[in-house]
């Protein structure tokens, strides 16, 4: 009798929904993937419902000042709340939620005063405060990461990517593309005022 060949992280990566910085997704069917540098991705799932989601945040908490509105969806406070509330709205129960978290790399040592370490510390603190058990993690270090999360099983695959200029450029390009899309979105929603 032929046994099915188990799928690998690369198999799941080929069919995954990709999320960018500031993004999040909740799924029951398809895997979710992301590429991380100093950012953190938290995967949260309800094993009973076989439902889970992943977020990708760039900053630990909301900034204040001129760019506060732009930064809100990039920060961990917002990203964690949106993900958990989305799961609860689909029937998950908070007491069953489990988490796996990744990222916080230091791929360029001078960037944002150890933002990767601050992001990983924030993820630990937030999950602990909310009573969501962190069952696996891979934080910090001098590398970026490709993460693939399978919501149906709660499995997560993390591939550490050695820091090279090409990797740094790829992560920076993804972050800049997201920032640009947010700027365009903000300009489209700004109200025009005609003086008369």
TORMI-780325 format. One record per atom (N, C-alpha, C, O): residue in one letter; x, y, z. Coordinates in pm, whole numbers, plus 50000, padded with zeros to 5 digits. Example, Ala and Ser with C-alpha at 12.3 -4.5 7.8 and 13.67 -1.06 7.14 Angstrom:
# TORMI-780325
a513194943150780 a512304955050780 a513204967050780 a514244966850846 s512854977550708 s513674989450714 s512905000350787 s513415011450804 
***
This chain:
# TORMI-780325
x500854988250000 x500005000050000 x500905012550000 x501825013450080 x500635021949911 x501425034249902 x501015044150010 x499835047250026 x501995049050084 x501765059350184 x501965072950118 x502875074450036 x501125082850151 x501345096150094 x502675101850143 x503075099750258 x503345109150056 x504615115450091 x504295128150171 x503535136650125 x504885129450290 x504605141450370 x505125154050300 x506185154050237 x504355164750315 x504755177450256 x505855183950339 x505915182150461 x506725191450273 x507805198450341 x507495213350345 x506505217950287 x508345220850415 x508185235350420 x508205241650282 x507445250950256 x509065236550193 x509125242150056 x507835239249979 x507395247549900 x507225227550002 x505945224449937 x504885234349982 x504135239649900 x504815236850112 x503835246350165 x504125260550116 x503205268250090 x505405264050104 x505795277450060 x505275280349919 x504895291649889 x505275270249833 x504825272249695 x503345276049684 x502945283049591 x502535271549779 x501095274449772 x500635284849873 x499435287449886 x501575290749946 x501245299750056 x500805313550009 x501185318249902 x499985319750091 x499635333850078 x500785341450143 x501175338150255 x501335351350075 x502455359050132 x501935371850194 x501085378650137 x502445375250313 x502105387950375 x503365396550386 x504465391350405 x503195409650375 x504275419350381 x504255426550516 x503335424350595 x505245434950544 x505235442650669 x503915450050687 x503425456550595 x503365449050807 x502075455250835 x500905446450799 x499755450050826 x501175434950738 x500095426150694 x499745415550796 x500465413250893 x498615409250771 x498175398050853 x497165390050771 x496545395350679 x497025377350805 x496065368750734 x495585358050830 x496335353450917 x494335354050812 x493745342950887 x493255332850785 x492585336550688 x493595320250805 x493295309850707 x492875296850774 x493215294150890 x492135288950699 x491855275150740 x492425265450637 x492635253750668 x492665270150516 x493075261350408 x494525263150364 x495305253550364 x494885275250326 x496215277650267 x497245281550372 x496915288050471 x498505277650351 x499585282350437 x499795297450417 x499345303250318 x500475303450513 x500795317750509 x502315319050523 x502925312050603 x502915327950444 x504365329550451 x504745344250458 x503945353050424 x505965346750502 x506505360250505 x508025359650512 x508605349450548 x508645370750478 x510105372250486 x510395382750592 x509845393750587 x511255379350689 x511515388150802 x512975392350809 x513875384650777 x513185404650850 x514505409450887 x514445412651035 x514485403651119 x514345425551067 x514195429551208 x512755428551253 x512465429551373 x511835426651159 x510425425151191 x510175411951265 x511045403251270 x508975410651320 x508555398351386 x507235393851325 x506375402051293 x507095380751310 x505825374751269 x505385365551382 x506165357451432 x504125366951423 x503555358251525 x502455350051459 x501565355551394 x502545336951476 x501545327651425 x500705323251544 x501235318151643 x499405325151537 x498505321351646 x497455311951589 x496895314551482 x497185301051661 x496215291451610 x495395285151722 x495815284251837 x494195280851682 x493285273451769 x493325259051719 x492755256051614 x493975249951793 x494135236251744 x492805228751730 x492715219651647 x491795232251806 x490505225451797 x489795228851666 x489225220151600 x489835241651628 x489165246051505 x490025244351381 x489525245351269 x491325241651400 x492275240951288 x492235254051209 x492145254251086 x492305264751285 x492225278351232 x493405286151286 x493735285151405 x494045293951201 x495175301751250 x495465313651162 x494895315151054 x496355321951210 x496735333651133 x498155337851167 x498765333151263 x498655346851085 x500005352251103 x499955367251080 x499205372150996 x500775374551156 x500955388751132 x502425391551104 x503265382551114 x502735403851069 x504115407851040 x504225422451080 x503705431251011 x504905425051193 x505005438951237 x506435443951239 x507395436351258 x506555457051218 x507845463651200 x508315471051324 x509515472751345 x507375475451406 x507695483451524 x506955477651643 x505845472551628 x507545478251764 x506865472251878 x505575479351918 x504605472751955 x505535492551913 x504335499551958 x504125512151876 x504985516151798 x502975518251896 x502575529951820 x503535541551845 x503895544651958 x503925547751736 x504765559651749 x503875571751772 x502665571251750 x504485582351816 x503755594851830 x504405604851738 x505575603251701 x503685614951701 x504255625051613 x503605625051477 x502505620051459 x504315630851382 x503755633451248 x503345620751175 x502355620951102 x504085609751190 x503775597551115 x502965587351194 x502895575751154 x502365591251305 x501665581751391 x500565574251315 x500415562151333 x499795581151232 x498725574451158 x499275564351059 x498695553651042 x500385567650992 x500995558350897 x501555546050966 x501485535050912 x502105547951086 x502785537151155 x501845527451224 x502275516351258 x500575531051245 x499715522851329 x499625508351280 x499655499151361 x499515506151150 x499395492351105 x500725485051097 x500765472951073 x501815492251117 x503125485751120 x503525481551261 x504515474451278 x502755485751362 x503205483151498 x502575470751559 x501485466451521 x503305465151654 x502915452751718 x501615453651795 x500825444251793 x501375464951865 x500135466551940 x498925463951850 x498075455651882 x498885471051740 x497775469851646 x497735455951583 x496675449651576 x498875451351537 x498965438651465 x498515426751550 x497815417951500 x498905426651676 x498515415651764 x497015416051794 x496345405751792 x496495428051820 x495065429351849 x494205425151731 x493225417951747 x494595429651611 x493825426251491 x493825411151468 x492775405351437 x494975404751483 x495075390351460 x494225382551560 x493435373951520 x494385385351688 x493615378051791 x492125380651775 x491335371251781 x491725393151755 x490305396251738 x489725389551614 x488585384951616 x490515388951506 x490055381951386 x489815367151411 x488835361551362 x490695360851488 x490525346651522 x489305344651611 x488525335351589 x489145353251710 x487985352151800 x486685354151723 x485695347251750 x486665363351627 x485465365651546 x485105353651460 x483955352251418 x486075344951432 x485815332951351 x485545320751439 x485485309551389 x485395322951570 x485015312051659 x486115306451748 x485845297651830 x487335311151734 x488415306351820 x488125310551964 x487425320451988 x488675303152058 x488545306652199 x489925310152253 x490895303052229 x489995321252324 x491285326352369 x492045316252455 x493265315452447 x491335308552537 x492005299052625 x492635287352549 x493425279852606 x492275285652421 x492875274952340 x493995279952250 x494715271852192 x494165292852238 x495135298352143 x496575294952183 x496945295752300 x497355291352082 x498775288552098 x499525297251997 x498985300751892 x500775300552028 x501545309451941 x502915303851909 x503515296551988 x503385307451791 x504755305251748 x505215318551690 x504465325051618 x506445322551721 x506885335851680 x508315335551630 x509145327651675 x508605344551534 x509875344351464 x510325358451429 x509515367551418 x511625360051413 x512165372651360 x513025379951459 x513665374051546 x513035393051444 x513845401551531 x515335400751501 x516165402751590 x515655397851376 x517075396751339 x517765410251335 x517125420651322 x519065409851347 x519885421851335 x520665420351205 x521825416251206 x520025423651094 x520685421650966 x521575433350928 x522515431850850 x521265445150984 x522155456650971 x522245462551111 x521265467751163 x523415461551171 x523545464751313 x523185479051350 x522815481651464 x523285488251257 x523005502251291 x521535506051278 x521165517151317 x520705497251223 x519315500951197 x518485501851325 x518425492351403 x517865513251344 x516835515551444 x517135510551584 x516245505251652 x518335512151629 x518675509551768 x518145496251819 x517305495951909 x518615485551763 x518245471951805 x516745469351796 x516155463551887 x516135473751688 x514685472151672 x514285457451675 x513215454051726 x515125448651621 x514805434451623 x514665429051763 x513735421551792 x515575432751851 x515515428351990 x514295434252060 x513635427452139 x513985446752031 x512785452952090 x511515446052041 x510585444052118 x511485442451912 x510325435551857 x510125421851923 x509005418351960 x511205414251939 x511055400851998 x510675401952146 x509865393952194 x511235411652218 x510845413652359 x509365417352368 x508655412552455 x508905426052276 x507495429952274 x506595417752253 x505595416252323 x506945409052159 x506125397252131 x506005388452255 x504915383952289 x507125386052322 x507095378152447 x506175384552550 x505325377852609 x506355397552572 x505575404652674 x504085404652641 x503265402352729 x503745407152514 x502335408052475 x501655394552494 x500565393752551 x502275383952446 x501685370552458 x501535366552604 x500515360852643 x502535369552684 x502485366352827 x501345373952894 x500575368252972 x501245386852865 x500195395252924 x498805390352887 x497895390852970 x498635385552764 x497325380952717 x497055366352750 x495965361252722 x498025359452810 x497815345452848 x497805335852731 x497185325252738 x498505339452622 x498605330652505 x499975323952512 x501005330652510 x499965310652518 x501215303252537 x502065303152411 x501585299552303 x503315307152425 x504295306852315 x504935292952317 x505735289952406 x504585284552218 x505065270652218 x506345268752137 x507005258552151 x506695278352053 x507935277351975 x508325291351929 x507465299751902 x509635293651919 x510095306551869 x511505305451816 x512265296351851 x511855314751729 x513215316151678 x513435331151660 x513005336951560 x514095337351757 x514275351751760 x515745355651752 x516645347951786 x515955367951704 x517235374951706 x518295367951622 x517975358751547 x519515372051634 x520595366451554 x520855374751429 x520055383451395 x521965372151363 x522395380351249 x521855375351114 x522615374751018 x520585371851105 x520045366650979 x518585370750960 x517885374351055 x518165370150837 x516745371650806 x516135357650806 x516845347650816 x514815357050795 x514135344250802 x512975343650702 x512305353650678 x512765332050646 x511565329250568 x510715320250657 x511185309750702 x509475324250682 x508585316750770 x507365312350690 x506765320250617 x507005299650706 x505785294250645 x504985287750758 x505485279250831 x503725291950771 x502845287050877 x501675279650814 x501065284450719 x501365267850868 x500265259550819 x499155259850925 x499245252551024 x498115268050907 x497095269951010 x496345257151049 x495965255551166 x496125247950955 x495345235950984 x496015227251090 x495335220951171 x497345226851089 x498075218251182 x498805226051291 x499185220451393 x498995239051269 x499795246951361 x501285245651336 x502085251351411 x501675238251232 x503095236651200 x503645249751144 x502965256951071 x504885252451179 x505575264051125 x506975259751082 x507645252051150 x507385264850968 x508705262050913 x509465275250906 x508955285150855 x510675275250959 x511495287350961 x512855284150900 x513575275450947 x513185291550795 x514485289750730 x515315302350756 x514955313350713 x516415300650827 x517325311750850 x518115314350722 x518615305150658 x518215326950688 x518905330850565 x520115339150605 x519965349850664 x521325334350573 x522525341950610 x522465356050552 x521985358150441 x522965365450628 x522925379350586 x523935381950474 x525145380150489 x523385386050362 x524195390550248 x523605403750203 x522485407250241 x524325410950123 x523785423650074 x522505421349994 x521585429450001 x522445410449918 x521235407549840 x520035405249931 x518935410049902 x520225398050041 x519125395450136 x518675408450201 x517475411150213 x519645416550243 x519315429350305 x518495437750206 x517495443850244 x518925437950080 x518205445649978 x516795440249957 x515855448049940 x516615426949959 x515285421049938 x514345424850052 x513195428650028 x514825423750176 x513995427350291 x513685442350287 x512535446350307 x514695450650262 x514495465150255 x513515468750144 x512685477650162 x513615461950030 x512705464549917 x511255461549956 x510355469249922 x511035450450025 x509675446850069 x509135457250166 x507975461350156 x509975461650260 x509545471750356 x509265485150288 x508305491950323 x510115489050191 x509905501650120 x508665501150032 x507935510950023 x508405489649968 x507215488249884 x505965489749969 x504985496049926 x505995484250088 x504835485450176 x504655499950219 x503535505150219 x505755506450256 x505685520450298 x505145529150185 x504335538150210 x505575526550061 x505095534149946 x503605531849924 x502865541349895 x503155519349938 x501715516549919 x500895523750025 x499775528249998 x501435524850147 x500715531950252 x500655546850222 x499635553250248 x501725552550168 x501735566850133 x500695569650026 x499965579550035 x500625561149925 x499645562849817 x498225561849871 x497345569649835 x498025551949960 x496705550050018 x496275562250099 x495125566450093 x497225567850174 x496915579650255 x496555591450167 x495605598650197 x497305593650058 x497015604749968 x495635603349904 x494945613249884 x495245591049873 x493935588749811 x492795591449908 x491705595349867 x493045589450038 x491975591150135 x491935605050196 x490965608550264 x492975613150172 x492965626650225 x491855634650160 x491655633950039 x491145642150240 x490075650450186 x490645663450134 x491515669650197 x490155667450020 x490565680249963 x489605690950012 x488395688950016 x490165702250047 x489355713350093 x489545724849995 x490655729249968 x488435729549942 x488475740949852 x488115753449933 x487095754050000 x488985763249924 x488715775949991 x487985785049893 x488305785549775 x487025792249946 x486285801549860 x486085814749926 x485475823649867 
***
